[in-house]
Amino acid sequence: MPLATGLISADQKGPPMRKTTHPAGTVHRMTVESGVLKDNLFGDPSARTVDVYVPAASDGAGLPLLVDLVGFSAGGPVHTNWVGFRENVPERIDRLIGEGQMPPVVVAFPDCFTRVGGNQYINSAATGRWADFLTTELLAAVEGRFGCGGTGRRGVFGKSSGGYGAIVHALDHADVWAAAACHSGDMAFELCYLPDMPDTLRALARAEGSPETWWKKFEAAPKTPEHSFKALNILAMAAHYDPDPDAFMGLRIPVTFDTCEVIAERWANWLAHDPLVKVERQADGLKRLKALYIDCGTSDQFNLVYGARRLHRRLDELGVAHRYEEFDDNHTGVDYRMDVSLPFLASALSN
């Protein structure tokens, strides 16, 4: 189903006002029926919507492929929907290509939303085999239909949880991806997650100390309860990093309920997924990438800039080529940073 750039739905009578006068690419909507996501613990659908941007005057054949991993609480199509006052991502790419800042590329926007509110894009006994879905089924479907991508011509990018997904995929699957961009990605877990544990415990205490009770109340509420994000985020991360298949939705947290002390075994399972830990044993894969981009705002309210600085320093020490930038902003509303990362990735993949 082809959608003109900026359309919200195929049957809308006329496109909203576009933010650029450059030729518009086309967004095609397809469905990928996943085998690896079937029978996941949450009962989430295995048929996943994927929007695919193809630039103007192209059918996609022979072009590099970029895959967009969105942040927590969102799904891929949020980046193709019309946005007031700002460009959506297809419009941004139209402009970047039209201005000659980047070569043409195909971009896939997979819907990876889950019952816990988002995705870290890794395999989990609770959330499902999302890394397998992205590196096998998604790529096969998109590349098979549009003739794009292929070995040495695939890149992955994202912000926040999507930035985490991008850097972890670069670490874990350097044989699949040839370029990656991590915007404000989760790392240095002791700085971005542990500070939220006390608030999470207080939220759980108001729900009989039970993740199950808290979650069922959250889902039954007529609107998202105020001040629920920290508990939601921590429980979601627990489902990704240290799931208990025998617990409700796999949920268990890595601290004691009464004193908020770290449970060493549980926390070790979380840390095994921290990019700062993974890079110590997987840096050689990163050296094979054509392009690696990392950035973060200096006022990031989740403390992510400190992890980004540590990763940048360690990559330098390990001899991993990369581009690192900081910018004067926080964690919110920073899609404009794609103006830097996307040309960098697209140029590398086009060579």
TAUR-V458958 format. One line per field, one symbol per residue. phi: phi as a letter, one per 20 degrees, with the letter a starting at -180 (. if undefined). psi: psi as a letter, one per 40 degrees, with the letter a starting at -180 (. if undefined). burial: b if it has 24 or more other ideal C-beta (glycine too) atoms within 12 Angstrom, else e. Layout:
BEGIN
phi=???
psi=???
burial=???
END
This chain:
BEGIN
phi=.fcfgnfebfeffbffgfebefgefddedccdeeefefmffemffeedfcececfgmbdnfnefdddedefgnccgffedffcfmcfefgfffgffffemebffbecdcfedfcgeorbdmcfbfefpefffgfecffffffffedmdmngmcdccbacmfffggffffffecffdedbbcdelefalgfeedgfeffffffffffcmmdgffgfffffeffbgffmefffgfffffffeebfdgeeglmebdecffeclefegffffffffefgfefffdcfffffeffbcccbaffdgfdmffffffffgfffffemefadcbdbeadedmdfffffeffgffffffee
psi=hhhiheididehdiiihieieihhahhhhihhhhdeeifideeiiehhhhhhhhiifieeheiihihhhiiieiidedeeiihhdiiiddddddddddeediiiiihhgihfiideeaiefihieddigdddddecdddddddddefibihefhihiiibddddddddddddfeedieiihhhfihigdddedddedddddddddeffehdddddddddeidihiifedddddddddddddfiheeiheehiieiiddefihhddddddddeehddddddeeddddeeidhhhhiiiefheeeddddddddddddddefhhihhiiigiaehffdeedddddddddddde.
burial=eebbbbbbeeeeeeeeebbbebebbbbbbbebebebbeebbbebebebbbbbbbbbebebeebbbbbbbbbbebbbbbbbbbeeeebbbbbbbbbbbbeeebbbbbbbbbbbbbbbbbbbbbbbbbbbbbbbbbbebbbbbbbebbebbbeebbbbbbbbbbbbbbbbbbbbbbebbbbbbbbbbbbbbbebbbebbebbbebbeebeebbeebbeebeeeeeeeeebebbbbbbbbbbbbbbbeeebbbbbbbbeeeeeeeeeebbebbbbbbbbbbbeebbebbebbbbbbbbbbeebebbbbbbbbbbbebbeeeebebbbbbbeeebeebbebbbbbbbbbbbbbbe
END
